[in-house]
Amino acid sequence: MRLEFLGTDSRDGECPTLYRTDRGTIVVQGYKVTDPEALADLRDLADDEAVVEIPEKLLRFASKERPS
């Protein structure tokens, strides 16, 4: 799998960041969710899945039409 950088609101090279893959999916780099109450609210989290938190405004980079 190859990643194409889409965008970040980060400073100093820290996360969160969005990438598009060559498989037609989005990869999210964010802050690992560890809060037990938040994790309890999740549905059907498989053993090979992880949950990360990002600012909602970062999703603007996921559009096929790049923001200006």
Predicted model as a PDB file, atoms N, CA, C, CB and O in Angstrom, pLDDT in the B-factor column:
MODEL        1                                                                  
ATOM      1  N   MET A   1       0.851  -1.175   0.000  1.00 95.00           N  
ATOM      2  CA  MET A   1       0.000   0.000   0.000  1.00 95.00           C  
ATOM      3  C   MET A   1       0.894   1.234   0.000  1.00 95.00           C  
ATOM      4  CB  MET A   1      -0.967   0.000   1.224  1.00 95.00           C  
ATOM      5  O   MET A   1       1.911   1.284   0.692  1.00 95.00           O  
ATOM      6  N   ARG A   2       0.497   2.226  -0.788  1.00 97.00           N  
ATOM      7  CA  ARG A   2       1.206   3.509  -0.838  1.00 97.00           C  
ATOM      8  C   ARG A   2       0.286   4.598  -0.309  1.00 97.00           C  
ATOM      9  CB  ARG A   2       1.678   3.842  -2.290  1.00 97.00           C  
ATOM     10  O   ARG A   2      -0.931   4.530  -0.477  1.00 97.00           O  
ATOM     11  N   LEU A   3       0.879   5.608   0.336  1.00 97.00           N  
ATOM     12  CA  LEU A   3       0.120   6.703   0.916  1.00 97.00           C  
ATOM     13  C   LEU A   3       0.431   8.013   0.208  1.00 97.00           C  
ATOM     14  CB  LEU A   3       0.416   6.825   2.406  1.00 97.00           C  
ATOM     15  O   LEU A   3       1.577   8.304  -0.134  1.00 97.00           O  
ATOM     16  N   GLU A   4      -0.618   8.786  -0.001  1.00 95.00           N  
ATOM     17  CA  GLU A   4      -0.482  10.150  -0.532  1.00 95.00           C  
ATOM     18  C   GLU A   4      -0.880  11.106   0.583  1.00 95.00           C  
ATOM     19  CB  GLU A   4      -1.371  10.373  -1.829  1.00 95.00           C  
ATOM     20  O   GLU A   4      -1.996  11.024   1.097  1.00 95.00           O  
ATOM     21  N   PHE A   5       0.010  12.006   0.961  1.00 93.00           N  
ATOM     22  CA  PHE A   5      -0.279  13.008   1.988  1.00 93.00           C  
ATOM     23  C   PHE A   5      -1.418  13.895   1.509  1.00 93.00           C  
ATOM     24  CB  PHE A   5       0.983  13.860   2.316  1.00 93.00           C  
ATOM     25  O   PHE A   5      -1.373  14.414   0.393  1.00 93.00           O  
ATOM     26  N   LEU A   6      -2.439  14.073   2.342  1.00 93.00           N  
ATOM     27  CA  LEU A   6      -3.565  14.940   2.002  1.00 93.00           C  
ATOM     28  C   LEU A   6      -3.520  16.257   2.748  1.00 93.00           C  
ATOM     29  CB  LEU A   6      -4.866  14.240   2.292  1.00 93.00           C  
ATOM     30  O   LEU A   6      -3.782  17.309   2.165  1.00 93.00           O  
ATOM     31  N   GLY A   7      -3.195  16.214   4.015  1.00 91.00           N  
ATOM     32  CA  GLY A   7      -3.169  17.456   4.761  1.00 91.00           C  
ATOM     33  C   GLY A   7      -3.035  17.229   6.247  1.00 91.00           C  
ATOM     34  O   GLY A   7      -3.238  16.127   6.758  1.00 91.00           O  
ATOM     35  N   THR A   8      -2.682  18.319   6.932  1.00 91.00           N  
ATOM     36  CA  THR A   8      -2.547  18.303   8.381  1.00 91.00           C  
ATOM     37  C   THR A   8      -2.789  19.695   8.924  1.00 91.00           C  
ATOM     38  CB  THR A   8      -1.159  17.789   8.803  1.00 91.00           C  
ATOM     39  O   THR A   8      -2.585  20.696   8.236  1.00 91.00           O  
ATOM     40  N   ASP A   9      -3.220  19.739  10.145  1.00 84.00           N  
ATOM     41  CA  ASP A   9      -3.299  21.000  10.882  1.00 84.00           C  
ATOM     42  C   ASP A   9      -2.209  21.041  11.937  1.00 84.00           C  
ATOM     43  CB  ASP A   9      -4.692  21.177  11.535  1.00 84.00           C  
ATOM     44  O   ASP A   9      -2.211  21.908  12.810  1.00 84.00           O  
ATOM     45  N   SER A  10      -1.284  20.108  11.855  1.00 77.00           N  
ATOM     46  CA  SER A  10      -0.249  19.951  12.866  1.00 77.00           C  
ATOM     47  C   SER A  10       0.855  20.973  12.698  1.00 77.00           C  
ATOM     48  CB  SER A  10       0.328  18.559  12.814  1.00 77.00           C  
ATOM     49  O   SER A  10       1.082  21.518  11.618  1.00 77.00           O  
ATOM     50  N   ARG A  11       1.514  21.205  13.782  1.00 76.00           N  
ATOM     51  CA  ARG A  11       2.714  22.031  13.771  1.00 76.00           C  
ATOM     52  C   ARG A  11       3.868  21.162  14.249  1.00 76.00           C  
ATOM     53  CB  ARG A  11       2.546  23.313  14.670  1.00 76.00           C  
ATOM     54  O   ARG A  11       3.662  20.234  15.031  1.00 76.00           O  
ATOM     55  N   ASP A  12       5.051  21.447  13.798  1.00 73.00           N  
ATOM     56  CA  ASP A  12       6.263  20.750  14.247  1.00 73.00           C  
ATOM     57  C   ASP A  12       6.249  19.259  13.937  1.00 73.00           C  
ATOM     58  CB  ASP A  12       6.443  20.946  15.729  1.00 73.00           C  
ATOM     59  O   ASP A  12       6.875  18.478  14.653  1.00 73.00           O  
ATOM     60  N   GLY A  13       5.533  18.844  12.867  1.00 68.00           N  
ATOM     61  CA  GLY A  13       5.580  17.461  12.436  1.00 68.00           C  
ATOM     62  C   GLY A  13       4.797  16.472  13.284  1.00 68.00           C  
ATOM     63  O   GLY A  13       4.966  15.262  13.132  1.00 68.00           O  
ATOM     64  N   GLU A  14       3.949  16.962  14.167  1.00 73.00           N  
ATOM     65  CA  GLU A  14       3.144  16.062  14.986  1.00 73.00           C  
ATOM     66  C   GLU A  14       1.820  15.787  14.312  1.00 73.00           C  
ATOM     67  CB  GLU A  14       2.919  16.648  16.382  1.00 73.00           C  
ATOM     68  O   GLU A  14       1.447  16.483  13.368  1.00 73.00           O  
ATOM     69  N   CYS A  15       1.098  14.773  14.788  1.00 80.00           N  
ATOM     70  CA  CYS A  15      -0.194  14.422  14.213  1.00 80.00           C  
ATOM     71  C   CYS A  15      -1.235  15.436  14.661  1.00 80.00           C  
ATOM     72  CB  CYS A  15      -0.614  12.988  14.622  1.00 80.00           C  
ATOM     73  O   CYS A  15      -0.932  16.255  15.529  1.00 80.00           O  
ATOM     74  N   PRO A  16      -2.413  15.425  14.130  1.00 92.00           N  
ATOM     75  CA  PRO A  16      -3.041  14.481  13.220  1.00 92.00           C  
ATOM     76  C   PRO A  16      -2.821  14.829  11.749  1.00 92.00           C  
ATOM     77  CB  PRO A  16      -4.510  14.413  13.505  1.00 92.00           C  
ATOM     78  O   PRO A  16      -2.576  15.979  11.386  1.00 92.00           O  
ATOM     79  N   THR A  17      -2.917  13.800  10.923  1.00 93.00           N  
ATOM     80  CA  THR A  17      -2.679  13.932   9.492  1.00 93.00           C  
ATOM     81  C   THR A  17      -3.575  12.957   8.743  1.00 93.00           C  
ATOM     82  CB  THR A  17      -1.189  13.684   9.150  1.00 93.00           C  
ATOM     83  O   THR A  17      -3.896  11.886   9.257  1.00 93.00           O  
ATOM     84  N   LEU A  18      -3.982  13.324   7.524  1.00 93.00           N  
ATOM     85  CA  LEU A  18      -4.757  12.427   6.666  1.00 93.00           C  
ATOM     86  C   LEU A  18      -3.947  12.050   5.436  1.00 93.00           C  
ATOM     87  CB  LEU A  18      -6.090  13.081   6.250  1.00 93.00           C  
ATOM     88  O   LEU A  18      -3.173  12.846   4.903  1.00 93.00           O  
ATOM     89  N   TYR A  19      -4.153  10.793   4.997  1.00 94.00           N  
ATOM     90  CA  TYR A  19      -3.519  10.265   3.797  1.00 94.00           C  
ATOM     91  C   TYR A  19      -4.568   9.526   2.971  1.00 94.00           C  
ATOM     92  CB  TYR A  19      -2.328   9.326   4.159  1.00 94.00           C  
ATOM     93  O   TYR A  19      -5.528   8.991   3.527  1.00 94.00           O  
ATOM     94  N   ARG A  20      -4.396   9.491   1.663  1.00 93.00           N  
ATOM     95  CA  ARG A  20      -5.207   8.652   0.769  1.00 93.00           C  
ATOM     96  C   ARG A  20      -4.322   7.494   0.323  1.00 93.00           C  
ATOM     97  CB  ARG A  20      -5.763   9.473  -0.477  1.00 93.00           C  
ATOM     98  O   ARG A  20      -3.136   7.681   0.049  1.00 93.00           O  
ATOM     99  N   THR A  21      -4.900   6.302   0.251  1.00 94.00           N  
ATOM    100  CA  THR A  21      -4.125   5.143  -0.182  1.00 94.00           C  
ATOM    101  C   THR A  21      -4.363   4.865  -1.658  1.00 94.00           C  
ATOM    102  CB  THR A  21      -4.483   3.909   0.657  1.00 94.00           C  
ATOM    103  O   THR A  21      -5.287   5.400  -2.271  1.00 94.00           O  
ATOM    104  N   ASP A  22      -3.516   4.026  -2.205  1.00 95.00           N  
ATOM    105  CA  ASP A  22      -3.704   3.591  -3.589  1.00 95.00           C  
ATOM    106  C   ASP A  22      -4.756   2.494  -3.679  1.00 95.00           C  
ATOM    107  CB  ASP A  22      -2.381   3.099  -4.179  1.00 95.00           C  
ATOM    108  O   ASP A  22      -4.969   1.923  -4.749  1.00 95.00           O  
ATOM    109  N   ARG A  23      -5.418   2.195  -2.555  1.00 94.00           N  
ATOM    110  CA  ARG A  23      -6.492   1.201  -2.519  1.00 94.00           C  
ATOM    111  C   ARG A  23      -7.865   1.852  -2.387  1.00 94.00           C  
ATOM    112  CB  ARG A  23      -6.269   0.231  -1.367  1.00 94.00           C  
ATOM    113  O   ARG A  23      -8.869   1.167  -2.193  1.00 94.00           O  
ATOM    114  N   GLY A  24      -7.903   3.201  -2.494  1.00 90.00           N  
ATOM    115  CA  GLY A  24      -9.172   3.911  -2.408  1.00 90.00           C  
ATOM    116  C   GLY A  24      -9.682   4.090  -0.986  1.00 90.00           C  
ATOM    117  O   GLY A  24     -10.885   4.240  -0.768  1.00 90.00           O  
ATOM    118  N   THR A  25      -8.769   4.076  -0.017  1.00 93.00           N  
ATOM    119  CA  THR A  25      -9.150   4.278   1.376  1.00 93.00           C  
ATOM    120  C   THR A  25      -8.392   5.473   1.957  1.00 93.00           C  
ATOM    121  CB  THR A  25      -8.874   3.003   2.207  1.00 93.00           C  
ATOM    122  O   THR A  25      -7.479   6.012   1.331  1.00 93.00           O  
ATOM    123  N   ILE A  26      -8.789   5.874   3.162  1.00 93.00           N  
ATOM    124  CA  ILE A  26      -8.153   6.988   3.861  1.00 93.00           C  
ATOM    125  C   ILE A  26      -7.449   6.437   5.093  1.00 93.00           C  
ATOM    126  CB  ILE A  26      -9.198   8.089   4.255  1.00 93.00           C  
ATOM    127  O   ILE A  26      -8.005   5.608   5.812  1.00 93.00           O  
ATOM    128  N   VAL A  27      -6.232   6.893   5.333  1.00 94.00           N  
ATOM    129  CA  VAL A  27      -5.492   6.546   6.541  1.00 94.00           C  
ATOM    130  C   VAL A  27      -5.450   7.791   7.428  1.00 94.00           C  
ATOM    131  CB  VAL A  27      -4.041   6.029   6.202  1.00 94.00           C  
ATOM    132  O   VAL A  27      -5.153   8.891   6.963  1.00 94.00           O  
ATOM    133  N   VAL A  28      -5.752   7.595   8.709  1.00 94.00           N  
ATOM    134  CA  VAL A  28      -5.797   8.685   9.673  1.00 94.00           C  
ATOM    135  C   VAL A  28      -4.693   8.510  10.702  1.00 94.00           C  
ATOM    136  CB  VAL A  28      -7.173   8.753  10.360  1.00 94.00           C  
ATOM    137  O   VAL A  28      -4.576   7.459  11.332  1.00 94.00           O  
ATOM    138  N   GLN A  29      -3.896   9.539  10.864  1.00 93.00           N  
ATOM    139  CA  GLN A  29      -2.893   9.579  11.929  1.00 93.00           C  
ATOM    140  C   GLN A  29      -3.444  10.522  12.982  1.00 93.00           C  
ATOM    141  CB  GLN A  29      -1.463  10.050  11.400  1.00 93.00           C  
ATOM    142  O   GLN A  29      -3.684  11.696  12.701  1.00 93.00           O  
ATOM    143  N   GLY A  30      -3.647  10.022  14.187  1.00 93.00           N  
ATOM    144  CA  GLY A  30      -4.236  10.858  15.225  1.00 93.00           C  
ATOM    145  C   GLY A  30      -3.790  10.434  16.607  1.00 93.00           C  
ATOM    146  O   GLY A  30      -2.820   9.696  16.773  1.00 93.00           O  
ATOM    147  N   TYR A  31      -4.520  10.917  17.589  1.00 92.00           N  
ATOM    148  CA  TYR A  31      -4.210  10.630  18.977  1.00 92.00           C  
ATOM    149  C   TYR A  31      -4.942   9.362  19.413  1.00 92.00           C  
ATOM    150  CB  TYR A  31      -4.592  11.824  19.881  1.00 92.00           C  
ATOM    151  O   TYR A  31      -6.160   9.264  19.264  1.00 92.00           O  
ATOM    152  N   LYS A  32      -4.218   8.412  19.938  1.00 94.00           N  
ATOM    153  CA  LYS A  32      -4.791   7.137  20.353  1.00 94.00           C  
ATOM    154  C   LYS A  32      -5.848   7.360  21.432  1.00 94.00           C  
ATOM    155  CB  LYS A  32      -3.690   6.187  20.866  1.00 94.00           C  
ATOM    156  O   LYS A  32      -5.600   8.053  22.419  1.00 94.00           O  
ATOM    157  N   VAL A  33      -7.024   6.770  21.240  1.00 95.00           N  
ATOM    158  CA  VAL A  33      -8.097   6.866  22.220  1.00 95.00           C  
ATOM    159  C   VAL A  33      -7.866   5.776  23.264  1.00 95.00           C  
ATOM    160  CB  VAL A  33      -9.512   6.725  21.543  1.00 95.00           C  
ATOM    161  O   VAL A  33      -7.817   4.590  22.940  1.00 95.00           O  
ATOM    162  N   THR A  34      -7.726   6.195  24.515  1.00 95.00           N  
ATOM    163  CA  THR A  34      -7.490   5.247  25.596  1.00 95.00           C  
ATOM    164  C   THR A  34      -8.525   5.369  26.713  1.00 95.00           C  
ATOM    165  CB  THR A  34      -6.104   5.449  26.162  1.00 95.00           C  
ATOM    166  O   THR A  34      -8.543   4.556  27.637  1.00 95.00           O  
ATOM    167  N   ASP A  35      -9.382   6.378  26.628  1.00 96.00           N  
ATOM    168  CA  ASP A  35     -10.388   6.597  27.671  1.00 96.00           C  
ATOM    169  C   ASP A  35     -11.347   5.404  27.733  1.00 96.00           C  
ATOM    170  CB  ASP A  35     -11.174   7.911  27.408  1.00 96.00           C  
ATOM    171  O   ASP A  35     -12.002   5.098  26.737  1.00 96.00           O  
ATOM    172  N   PRO A  36     -11.441   4.731  28.873  1.00 95.00           N  
ATOM    173  CA  PRO A  36     -12.286   3.538  28.980  1.00 95.00           C  
ATOM    174  C   PRO A  36     -13.760   3.796  28.646  1.00 95.00           C  
ATOM    175  CB  PRO A  36     -12.185   2.978  30.373  1.00 95.00           C  
ATOM    176  O   PRO A  36     -14.410   2.946  28.036  1.00 95.00           O  
ATOM    177  N   GLU A  37     -14.287   4.947  29.035  1.00 96.00           N  
ATOM    178  CA  GLU A  37     -15.692   5.249  28.728  1.00 96.00           C  
ATOM    179  C   GLU A  37     -15.899   5.420  27.231  1.00 96.00           C  
ATOM    180  CB  GLU A  37     -16.144   6.517  29.466  1.00 96.00           C  
ATOM    181  O   GLU A  37     -16.897   4.951  26.685  1.00 96.00           O  
ATOM    182  N   ALA A  38     -14.965   6.087  26.565  1.00 96.00           N  
ATOM    183  CA  ALA A  38     -15.074   6.256  25.108  1.00 96.00           C  
ATOM    184  C   ALA A  38     -14.975   4.908  24.417  1.00 96.00           C  
ATOM    185  CB  ALA A  38     -13.978   7.208  24.577  1.00 96.00           C  
ATOM    186  O   ALA A  38     -15.745   4.623  23.500  1.00 96.00           O  
ATOM    187  N   LEU A  39     -14.042   4.083  24.842  1.00 93.00           N  
ATOM    188  CA  LEU A  39     -13.873   2.770  24.224  1.00 93.00           C  
ATOM    189  C   LEU A  39     -15.100   1.893  24.438  1.00 93.00           C  
ATOM    190  CB  LEU A  39     -12.635   2.078  24.782  1.00 93.00           C  
ATOM    191  O   LEU A  39     -15.436   1.075  23.580  1.00 93.00           O  
ATOM    192  N   ALA A  40     -15.764   2.055  25.567  1.00 94.00           N  
ATOM    193  CA  ALA A  40     -16.975   1.277  25.845  1.00 94.00           C  
ATOM    194  C   ALA A  40     -18.120   1.672  24.917  1.00 94.00           C  
ATOM    195  CB  ALA A  40     -17.399   1.460  27.302  1.00 94.00           C  
ATOM    196  O   ALA A  40     -19.033   0.878  24.688  1.00 94.00           O  
ATOM    197  N   ASP A  41     -18.079   2.887  24.384  1.00 96.00           N  
ATOM    198  CA  ASP A  41     -19.138   3.359  23.469  1.00 96.00           C  
ATOM    199  C   ASP A  41     -18.977   2.818  22.056  1.00 96.00           C  
ATOM    200  CB  ASP A  41     -19.149   4.877  23.423  1.00 96.00           C  
ATOM    201  O   ASP A  41     -19.907   2.921  21.256  1.00 96.00           O  
ATOM    202  N   LEU A  42     -17.822   2.242  21.728  1.00 95.00           N  
ATOM    203  CA  LEU A  42     -17.570   1.750  20.375  1.00 95.00           C  
ATOM    204  C   LEU A  42     -18.369   0.487  20.091  1.00 95.00           C  
ATOM    205  CB  LEU A  42     -16.081   1.482  20.174  1.00 95.00           C  
ATOM    206  O   LEU A  42     -18.720  -0.263  21.002  1.00 95.00           O  
ATOM    207  N   ARG A  43     -18.646   0.270  18.822  1.00 95.00           N  
ATOM    208  CA  ARG A  43     -19.351  -0.937  18.383  1.00 95.00           C  
ATOM    209  C   ARG A  43     -18.419  -1.805  17.558  1.00 95.00           C  
ATOM    210  CB  ARG A  43     -20.615  -0.576  17.567  1.00 95.00           C  
ATOM    211  O   ARG A  43     -17.758  -1.320  16.639  1.00 95.00           O  
ATOM    212  N   ASP A  44     -18.367  -3.067  17.881  1.00 92.00           N  
ATOM    213  CA  ASP A  44     -17.698  -4.076  17.053  1.00 92.00           C  
ATOM    214  C   ASP A  44     -16.258  -3.725  16.689  1.00 92.00           C  
ATOM    215  CB  ASP A  44     -18.479  -4.286  15.797  1.00 92.00           C  
ATOM    216  O   ASP A  44     -15.875  -3.843  15.525  1.00 92.00           O  
ATOM    217  N   LEU A  45     -15.468  -3.303  17.645  1.00 91.00           N  
ATOM    218  CA  LEU A  45     -14.054  -3.024  17.387  1.00 91.00           C  
ATOM    219  C   LEU A  45     -13.294  -4.347  17.347  1.00 91.00           C  
ATOM    220  CB  LEU A  45     -13.457  -2.070  18.475  1.00 91.00           C  
ATOM    221  O   LEU A  45     -13.178  -5.038  18.359  1.00 91.00           O  
ATOM    222  N   ALA A  46     -12.783  -4.687  16.180  1.00 94.00           N  
ATOM    223  CA  ALA A  46     -12.056  -5.943  16.001  1.00 94.00           C  
ATOM    224  C   ALA A  46     -10.669  -5.859  16.627  1.00 94.00           C  
ATOM    225  CB  ALA A  46     -11.944  -6.292  14.509  1.00 94.00           C  
ATOM    226  O   ALA A  46     -10.157  -4.766  16.870  1.00 94.00           O  
ATOM    227  N   ASP A  47     -10.070  -7.000  16.886  1.00 93.00           N  
ATOM    228  CA  ASP A  47      -8.744  -7.052  17.499  1.00 93.00           C  
ATOM    229  C   ASP A  47      -7.671  -6.376  16.649  1.00 93.00           C  
ATOM    230  CB  ASP A  47      -8.354  -8.488  17.752  1.00 93.00           C  
ATOM    231  O   ASP A  47      -6.674  -5.888  17.182  1.00 93.00           O  
ATOM    232  N   ASP A  48      -7.870  -6.344  15.336  1.00 95.00           N  
ATOM    233  CA  ASP A  48      -6.870  -5.733  14.456  1.00 95.00           C  
ATOM    234  C   ASP A  48      -7.212  -4.278  14.105  1.00 95.00           C  
ATOM    235  CB  ASP A  48      -6.740  -6.552  13.176  1.00 95.00           C  
ATOM    236  O   ASP A  48      -6.630  -3.722  13.173  1.00 95.00           O  
ATOM    237  N   GLU A  49      -8.138  -3.660  14.830  1.00 93.00           N  
ATOM    238  CA  GLU A  49      -8.532  -2.269  14.591  1.00 93.00           C  
ATOM    239  C   GLU A  49      -8.080  -1.384  15.754  1.00 93.00           C  
ATOM    240  CB  GLU A  49     -10.065  -2.162  14.397  1.00 93.00           C  
ATOM    241  O   GLU A  49      -7.933  -1.842  16.887  1.00 93.00           O  
ATOM    242  N   ALA A  50      -7.864  -0.114  15.444  1.00 93.00           N  
ATOM    243  CA  ALA A  50      -7.508   0.888  16.445  1.00 93.00           C  
ATOM    244  C   ALA A  50      -8.400   2.113  16.235  1.00 93.00           C  
ATOM    245  CB  ALA A  50      -5.987   1.271  16.351  1.00 93.00           C  
ATOM    246  O   ALA A  50      -8.961   2.310  15.157  1.00 93.00           O  
ATOM    247  N   VAL A  51      -8.517   2.915  17.263  1.00 95.00           N  
ATOM    248  CA  VAL A  51      -9.329   4.125  17.196  1.00 95.00           C  
ATOM    249  C   VAL A  51      -8.434   5.310  17.508  1.00 95.00           C  
ATOM    250  CB  VAL A  51     -10.540   4.059  18.182  1.00 95.00           C  
ATOM    251  O   VAL A  51      -7.693   5.304  18.491  1.00 95.00           O  
ATOM    252  N   VAL A  52      -8.509   6.337  16.652  1.00 94.00           N  
ATOM    253  CA  VAL A  52      -7.754   7.564  16.891  1.00 94.00           C  
ATOM    254  C   VAL A  52      -8.701   8.750  16.851  1.00 94.00           C  
ATOM    255  CB  VAL A  52      -6.619   7.734  15.850  1.00 94.00           C  
ATOM    256  O   VAL A  52      -9.778   8.689  16.258  1.00 94.00           O  
ATOM    257  N   GLU A  53      -8.282   9.822  17.487  1.00 93.00           N  
ATOM    258  CA  GLU A  53      -9.069  11.053  17.544  1.00 93.00           C  
ATOM    259  C   GLU A  53      -8.368  12.133  16.732  1.00 93.00           C  
ATOM    260  CB  GLU A  53      -9.277  11.518  19.014  1.00 93.00           C  
ATOM    261  O   GLU A  53      -7.154  12.313  16.829  1.00 93.00           O  
ATOM    262  N   ILE A  54      -9.158  12.853  15.925  1.00 92.00           N  
ATOM    263  CA  ILE A  54      -8.633  13.966  15.132  1.00 92.00           C  
ATOM    264  C   ILE A  54      -9.597  15.140  15.235  1.00 92.00           C  
ATOM    265  CB  ILE A  54      -8.421  13.549  13.642  1.00 92.00           C  
ATOM    266  O   ILE A  54     -10.764  14.943  15.573  1.00 92.00           O  
ATOM    267  N   PRO A  55      -9.140  16.352  14.952  1.00 90.00           N  
ATOM    268  CA  PRO A  55     -10.051  17.479  14.884  1.00 90.00           C  
ATOM    269  C   PRO A  55     -10.995  17.308  13.687  1.00 90.00           C  
ATOM    270  CB  PRO A  55      -9.265  18.810  14.780  1.00 90.00           C  
ATOM    271  O   PRO A  55     -10.564  16.878  12.617  1.00 90.00           O  
ATOM    272  N   GLU A  56     -12.259  17.635  13.858  1.00 91.00           N  
ATOM    273  CA  GLU A  56     -13.240  17.490  12.785  1.00 91.00           C  
ATOM    274  C   GLU A  56     -12.842  18.285  11.542  1.00 91.00           C  
ATOM    275  CB  GLU A  56     -14.615  17.938  13.269  1.00 91.00           C  
ATOM    276  O   GLU A  56     -13.086  17.848  10.417  1.00 91.00           O  
ATOM    277  N   LYS A  57     -12.229  19.452  11.746  1.00 89.00           N  
ATOM    278  CA  LYS A  57     -11.862  20.294  10.600  1.00 89.00           C  
ATOM    279  C   LYS A  57     -10.818  19.637   9.701  1.00 89.00           C  
ATOM    280  CB  LYS A  57     -11.337  21.631  11.088  1.00 89.00           C  
ATOM    281  O   LYS A  57     -10.662  20.043   8.549  1.00 89.00           O  
ATOM    282  N   LEU A  58     -10.105  18.635  10.199  1.00 90.00           N  
ATOM    283  CA  LEU A  58      -9.110  17.941   9.381  1.00 90.00           C  
ATOM    284  C   LEU A  58      -9.759  17.164   8.240  1.00 90.00           C  
ATOM    285  CB  LEU A  58      -8.286  16.998  10.247  1.00 90.00           C  
ATOM    286  O   LEU A  58      -9.107  16.894   7.231  1.00 90.00           O  
ATOM    287  N   LEU A  59     -11.018  16.804   8.384  1.00 90.00           N  
ATOM    288  CA  LEU A  59     -11.705  16.016   7.360  1.00 90.00           C  
ATOM    289  C   LEU A  59     -11.874  16.769   6.045  1.00 90.00           C  
ATOM    290  CB  LEU A  59     -13.057  15.587   7.867  1.00 90.00           C  
ATOM    291  O   LEU A  59     -12.173  16.152   5.022  1.00 90.00           O  
ATOM    292  N   ARG A  60     -11.692  18.068   6.050  1.00 90.00           N  
ATOM    293  CA  ARG A  60     -11.785  18.824   4.790  1.00 90.00           C  
ATOM    294  C   ARG A  60     -10.741  18.341   3.783  1.00 90.00           C  
ATOM    295  CB  ARG A  60     -11.604  20.335   5.052  1.00 90.00           C  
ATOM    296  O   ARG A  60     -10.937  18.480   2.575  1.00 90.00           O  
ATOM    297  N   PHE A  61      -9.642  17.781   4.266  1.00 88.00           N  
ATOM    298  CA  PHE A  61      -8.600  17.290   3.376  1.00 88.00           C  
ATOM    299  C   PHE A  61      -8.985  15.974   2.697  1.00 88.00           C  
ATOM    300  CB  PHE A  61      -7.311  17.110   4.146  1.00 88.00           C  
ATOM    301  O   PHE A  61      -8.341  15.573   1.727  1.00 88.00           O  
ATOM    302  N   ALA A  62     -10.012  15.305   3.185  1.00 87.00           N  
ATOM    303  CA  ALA A  62     -10.415  14.013   2.615  1.00 87.00           C  
ATOM    304  C   ALA A  62     -11.207  14.154   1.334  1.00 87.00           C  
ATOM    305  CB  ALA A  62     -11.226  13.240   3.613  1.00 87.00           C  
ATOM    306  O   ALA A  62     -11.374  13.175   0.607  1.00 87.00           O  
ATOM    307  N   SER A  63     -11.699  15.343   1.039  1.00 83.00           N  
ATOM    308  CA  SER A  63     -12.473  15.584  -0.177  1.00 83.00           C  
ATOM    309  C   SER A  63     -11.601  15.388  -1.406  1.00 83.00           C  
ATOM    310  CB  SER A  63     -13.071  16.999  -0.170  1.00 83.00           C  
ATOM    311  O   SER A  63     -10.413  15.710  -1.393  1.00 83.00           O  
ATOM    312  N   LYS A  64     -12.191  14.864  -2.455  1.00 68.00           N  
ATOM    313  CA  LYS A  64     -11.462  14.740  -3.721  1.00 68.00           C  
ATOM    314  C   LYS A  64     -11.064  16.104  -4.252  1.00 68.00           C  
ATOM    315  CB  LYS A  64     -12.309  14.000  -4.762  1.00 68.00           C  
ATOM    316  O   LYS A  64     -10.035  16.247  -4.912  1.00 68.00           O  
ATOM    317  N   GLU A  65     -11.886  17.112  -3.961  1.00 62.00           N  
ATOM    318  CA  GLU A  65     -11.558  18.481  -4.336  1.00 62.00           C  
ATOM    319  C   GLU A  65     -10.751  19.078  -3.218  1.00 62.00           C  
ATOM    320  CB  GLU A  65     -12.832  19.327  -4.624  1.00 62.00           C  
ATOM    321  O   GLU A  65     -11.274  19.304  -2.127  1.00 62.00           O  
ATOM    322  N   ARG A  66      -9.483  19.339  -3.464  1.00 56.00           N  
ATOM    323  CA  ARG A  66      -8.591  19.834  -2.445  1.00 56.00           C  
ATOM    324  C   ARG A  66      -8.969  21.238  -2.021  1.00 56.00           C  
ATOM    325  CB  ARG A  66      -7.168  19.801  -2.935  1.00 56.00           C  
ATOM    326  O   ARG A  66      -9.297  22.072  -2.865  1.00 56.00           O  
ATOM    327  N   PRO A  67      -8.928  21.521  -0.692  1.00 51.00           N  
ATOM    328  CA  PRO A  67      -9.226  22.877  -0.213  1.00 51.00           C  
ATOM    329  C   PRO A  67      -8.134  23.846  -0.652  1.00 51.00           C  
ATOM    330  CB  PRO A  67      -9.368  22.895   1.328  1.00 51.00           C  
ATOM    331  O   PRO A  67      -6.998  23.447  -0.906  1.00 51.00           O  
ATOM    332  N   SER A  68      -8.489  25.105  -0.735  1.00 50.00           N  
ATOM    333  CA  SER A  68      -7.483  26.100  -1.124  1.00 50.00           C  
ATOM    334  C   SER A  68      -6.889  26.759   0.090  1.00 50.00           C  
ATOM    335  CB  SER A  68      -8.086  27.154  -2.044  1.00 50.00           C  
ATOM    336  O   SER A  68      -6.024  27.625  -0.039  1.00 50.00           O  
TER     337      SER A  68                                                      
ENDMDL                                                                          
END                                                                             
